[in-house]
Structures are given as structure tokens and as C-alpha cells.
Amino acid sequence: MCGIAGITRRRAGVLSDLLKALKNLEYRGYDSAGVAISLGSRLLVRKGVGTIDQVLGGVSLEDGRMGIGHTRWATHGGVSVENAHPHTSCDGRIALVHNGTLDGFERLREELRARGHVFKSDTDTEVIVHLVEEGIEEGLDPISSLSRALSELGGSYAVAMISADSDSIFVARYKSPLVIGIGNGENYCASDVAALLHLTREFVFLEDGELAEISPEGIRIWRMVGGKLESVNRGAERVEWVPQQMEKGGYEHFMMKEIFEQPHILRKLAETVEYYVKFSEGLRSALKDGWLSIVAAGTSLHAGMIGKYYLSRVSGLRSEVVIASEFPEWSHHLGKGDVVLAVSQSGETADVLEAIRIARDRGARVFSIVNVPGSTLTRLSEDYVFIQAGPEIGVAATKTFTAQVAVLYIIASLMSDSDSGVRLMRDLEVVSEEILGSMEGLSEEARNVAKLIRMSKHAFFLGRGINYPTALEGALKLKEISYIHAEGYAAGEYKHGPLALIEEGVPVIAVIPTEEALVNKIIYNLMEVRARGAFTITVQPPEVSLPSDREIRVRVRDELTSPIAYAVPLQLIAYHTAVELGRNPDKPRNLAKSVTVE
Ligand code: M6R
């Protein structure tokens, strides 16, 4: 879970643009960082432990026409200067950065050592650079040498390599993301498009198993076929994202900015309902009599559960939701005629990608709902749609959750009635208006709740029906950024065990349905926990009267769109609690935005 970037240009001076690209990638990991700059006849390498700013900010370095960089999240080898990337060859003339994990590198490292190579780190990555060095010494060109080195290793990689003897960056990818950015007299590479938005909006997307040479003048792509390199032609694609979306825009944290963006994204989705028609029709006709499995992880899994509800209630379709990492063990029944619908913000989550590969191997068709343009999931899917939420930088998913839910609502509605576009547009516009009008007030109320719960050791979230996954999402948000232990439960299930955890003052946050029959049931659940000392907070429609210690009143249009409206105060409670506790909500400990390892 690391980020890599590279720039090669005709004019000198790549450092500041390279550091900006790396900072845009810090959500992928930030325990150490480094760059290698080509100074014509030699390479300059600077690396260390800490964030980009800590390692490279304010450091005066010689600048050049080409450079590569890395922001690391340790997997093989501890966090140390030696293990930080770039890694260099014995003669210091080749430098390489890598995202991914390699199999079988230990044996190769011993063989290389026996042949006289000196290793400076404990990483798997360093093996690649020594193998490339050997290839070049044997007379291979850099791309053939890189390709041969990688063919000796298993696992996953996105690598970028420079040498003191060339103006080109050599890159390769397999099961880890890598995009190529196109400039004028300069070209770039990075782990994702967001990293390079300050430089370009034109991208070439590499497929697994491809390699490329990136020079200031152009790019060349190859694919390994039967041990040989075959040339590939591929055009550039323009992405809609703009660089301003990578800034905090006056907010203290990206997470807060992204929470406040939600009504605007919902309005955009309302205006573009038509965009989802073709995908919905394709999904409907692919399905026929087969199974529909929704596959996702984390927050996207919760959105997927709400999607299952929509498919059942709105479209009358049977589906199942499978945790991506569990998919291999829970999908033995899937095969030809079945469909997998993957939901992922990044489109790079390793568990999701592995599930998709297995589904394809078993003959199932794959459709996906994604946020990041050009991501691996889009390349592996028969068809995909974007949730149009723009780049999400905060590690905690917020705006992408509500956008995923809204898109699933659109798709389920269109699958059952292809003429539902106008109604959907009106529904989403109203939800957008209602959130927009109450955002500031909700934030204030959430801040007050945060002050009340911030010293708690545990918190429980209860929901029913469509808001059972909303409760799971509320708990996930709170635990991942405040580090308070939080669990979400189906309100009716709570009495089957978890009720034993209630003691004096434990916060129980209940997400209240809009439908009367369900409200009556959850009132009973609230009374149960209150009788045992719980401090109850209800996130509820304004008109309902409830046995609760604290109420957050939310304007909810109806049961179907309620998860979107309710997600907002739950996100705000998590945000304010983290801030009250002095945590950085954008970078929670131990977590990275894209989980690219299984
Ligand atoms: O990019 P994806 O949607 O596939 O990511 C899945 C999870 O890793 C992600 O939702 C994670 O749970 C978030 N940090 C939750 O806020």
C-alpha cells in the first residue's frame, strides 16, 4: 500500500511537481518517503522515515529533468531509512520504486548475494533493481532487463525505474495500479490519476502485465507474450477530475470538506440519471436466471448491503452480498450465467480484485460501480459506471458512501422501471436540498454529541431494515477515526447477546426508520437499552417522539433515501469525536485509503 510517481521533462526542475504528486498519494501510506533525481550523469537519492514533508520538505536538493518518488506503507521490512524507496543498484546508476508485494524474492536475494550483489535493505523490492543491473551488464536494454527481472518474481507490482544513462522512466505493472500521464514535452507516471492532476488530465492506462518506456517525447508500451515483448498501441483518455478537487478548500480536514460536498454530488447524480440507463439495462439482461452477487469491502460493503435492499424492494430481484475477502470461500455456487456486481471507491482494493478474478475464472460476468477513473476494477469489468464523487482524500469514506448508495438506488430503480428517470431526479434533488439546508446545524449537533461520547470506551449503533447497514457504517466511521470501540447491530438482534454489554452511560446511537411499523419496533429496542443504563442518541425524522436522551433531527424524504440523509450526521459525529480527541481524521493510525494487499 504505497504510492509511486515519476516525471521526465525536457527542461530541468522536476522536484516540486514530484513532491506534489507524492503528497497527493500520501493517503496510500506515509511511514517513509524518498526520491531519486537524475542529474544527467548520476542519480541523487534522498529518503527517510516520515511523511513527504518530514523527509523532503524544506530540504535543498539538486534538481534535474527526471525523477521518481515513493511514499511507503511498510509490508516487507520495518520502517527505516534503508527500507524506504527508491532502492538502487550496486553501482548506484539505477533507482527503482515499487508498490506491491513480491513472492519468491528470498531465494533470488541469496543467489544475487552469492554473485556479489550487496543488499542495503530488507525489502522484497531491492531484488528487482539488482536483477535489472545484471541484465544491463549482460547487454540487455532497460525494458528487456526489467521485463526479465519481473518474470522471475511472483506477486504484485507497479514499478518505476530510472537510470543515469537514459532520459526515460521505465515502468511495469501487475496487480498494482499504475497510470501514465501525458504532458507537453514531458510525461509522467503515478499510482493513480489524482496524483498528477496538477500536471495533466490526459492519461494512458496500463493493463496488468504491461511495461512502458516514458520519455519527454512520448511513450511506448509492451506486453509480455510467451516470454517476448510485443508492442501495444493505446490512446490517451481525458478524465473529468480537476486539480482544485485535491485541495482542502478552506476546511481544516479533507474529511470535513468531503462531508460537505455530499449535497452537491447528489445534485450532480440527479442531473445525470440518464448516464446509468445503459449500465442498468446491461446488468438486467446479463442477469436472466442467474445469481447476483454484490462484492465489496468496508464502507463499500455497507453501500452494497443497501444495494441488496434496493434490488429486493424496488426491483423484486434476489441478490446476495459477499465480503470481498471471503468471496473465494463463499462463491462455490457461482458460475456461467451468474453476475458479480463489485462496488469499490478506489477500484484497487486487492480483496475485491481477487474476487473479480475468481468470478471471471468461474465464468461469471462482472459489472462494477467505481469512483476512480482508470482503476484496475474498470479494466477487469465487462461494464462499469462511475459514482462521480470526485477524488476522496480522507481515509474514511464519506461522500463516496452516499454516492454509492444513490447510484445503487438509481440502478435498482432503472432495472425495475426504465422510465423512472424523472422521479429519481426529483427524489435526489430533494435529498440534496434537504442535506444542504441542514448541514451546518447537523455539524453543530454532532459536535455536541461528540463532546458527550468522546471519553467512552465503547459505543453501539442500532438500525433496522435499510438502516441496519447505515448503523454498521456509523460504527465503522467512529471506530476508524476516533479509535473508540464501536459496533453496529440490527436493532432486533441486539437482545440476542450484545445487550449484555450495556452498562451505565454506554452510548447507543439508534438510526430511526421513517415507517411507522419499524419505528414502533425500534422504540422497544431503545427502551431495553435505556432500562439498562445506556445513554441513547437518536438520529431521527423531526416529527417522531422517542424515549431518547439526545436527538439529532434529520430531514428525511422517505425510507429508501434515508441512509443517504442519515449517513451525514453519523459521519459528523465520528469526525467531531476524532477532532475532540486530538486525532487526525484524514490519516487514522494503521490505515491506508487503498488496501492493495490481501
Ligand atoms: O476503495 P474501496 O471502496 O474498495 O475500499 C474499501 C474499504 O477499504 C474502505 O471502504 C474502508 O473501509 C474505508 N476506510 C472506510 O472508511
Residues whose N, C-alpha, C, O or C-beta is under 5 A from the ligand:
A	BS01	M6R	A297 G298 T299 S300 V343 S344 Q345 S346 G347 T349 V395 A396 A397 K593 V595
